[in-house]
Amino acid sequence: MKIDEIGEFGLIGRIAAAFRPLIPTGWEGIGDDCAVIPWSDDRSVVVTTDLLIENVHFLRDRISAYDLGYKVLAVNLSDIAAMGATPAATFLSLGLPADGVGVEWCDRFFEGYRSFGVPLLGGDTTASPQGIVVNVTVLGIAENDRIKRRNGAEAGDLIVVTGPLGDSAAGLQALLADLPTTPEIAALIEAHHRPRPHLAEGEWLGREADVHALMDVSDGVASDLGHILRASGVGAEIDTASLPVSDRLRKTATEQGWKPLKLALTGGEDYVLLGTVAPARFEELQARFTARFGRPLAVIGRCVAGPAEIRYDGKPLDFSGFKHF
């Protein structure tokens, strides 16, 4: 059997099943944005790791060394945010080819990596026979009663996101099409190269008991919401008219003939947070979130009782996010 026959999550499921008996009691392994390791009576360490490979996750000739250093850490910090945790330390392993990567490139890469102010405690460096390979591990700290997971969604919960969707995917399309750099396209490309992990929003939402489930949007809402639904045993109804799409994306999509709805649902790499919230006190929570962050949570749908399926405007549509295999 080939890996592409079972897909990324089929492979992960096989690995998780093999190692589940070895996980100590009270520890949480594969299945959420981070692993959870008990540290004290009231706190835990959360751990995430991510691998980025040249020509799969980034194009070296289209991204600066600074932006790559920024992005490889940003995508991991987003996982920490999704658990309601605070980043504490990082580890970095870097495989570098001999061609075209010099000391100056490395200096700029680490300037970008350093921009978040999170310590780098160690890692590894090696030669790569072809292309740049980066692996980042981040440790975070969270109070146990504030850790958010994917399995807490309940029927009736409102489904929310903390920012616009589709900008990063549109930025990638602009890069691949080598479009002229208008102000809108420059902003979309920046959204792709320098995504902002919603750390402050994650910590804030982690303190809220009415926030039941949380994760980040890395592979697209159409895929990532499915993880919450399967973990929680509920379905979802999405109102596509409520998806938060930026004016710059709408303008560029109109000019280029793109479908903003598809970019918003399937593009991925927005690294906003996706969560479910109890409806009873949502207005009060929304008011406080808006006062703190200067914008509201975007309500894009509702969880419903039933199988872990997504309906869009009342219809089952064939949307799926990024697939690694």
C-alpha angles and dihedrals in degrees: 000000000000123000093239088061092063098027131215096302094044087056092046090050092055091049093047092051092052094052101034093093090057096056112106119241111274094022120111121212137171115005108065138059089270139015113247121222119183112240106169138348092283106021140058138193114238119203132196133173133188136185124213123189129192114255090016103059101010143011112232094208092052102045128058121235089245093052092047091052089049095047099047089059096037093060091054094045087055089063090052089051090051090060093051089247137134120238114244109170144351140212124203133197116190130190112194130188119222093235118090099341112108138165091272090056090051092049091054092044091056092045088060092044090050094053093091093056094230115140122252107216102178147306137154141283127204143159116268120211091213130011136344117297121192129184121183129188121191129192120204136182124227137172107245095237091052100052111117121208138183096247101067102081116123133197108270095031117135114240112226141177127201098221148004122309131221102025094110094048090049090050090054091049090051090052094048092047091046091228121187111268107253118170089259094049092046089054092049092050090049089052088056097045099037109031113178114232108222095231098148091046091049093052090047094049090045089064092055117092090197090064101088105176135015141178138148128259107245104136099030132281091268090062102029096049087054089062091056092046095050093045092048100037097235138111131229142225114206123199102210092196088064096056107120106240119172123239090240091057093047092049094047093043090054091049095046100037093244124152107240092192092059092046091050094049103036109018100088132186093089090119093203116138124262118201149153123237133192107252099218097077099021097114091057092046090047092053092052093045091051092048090051100043105024095240136065129249109260112237107212102169148318138269115243136192113262140060121346094266133127123227119194115211087341095310133099105238128183100247120148133166132224117324122202095201 
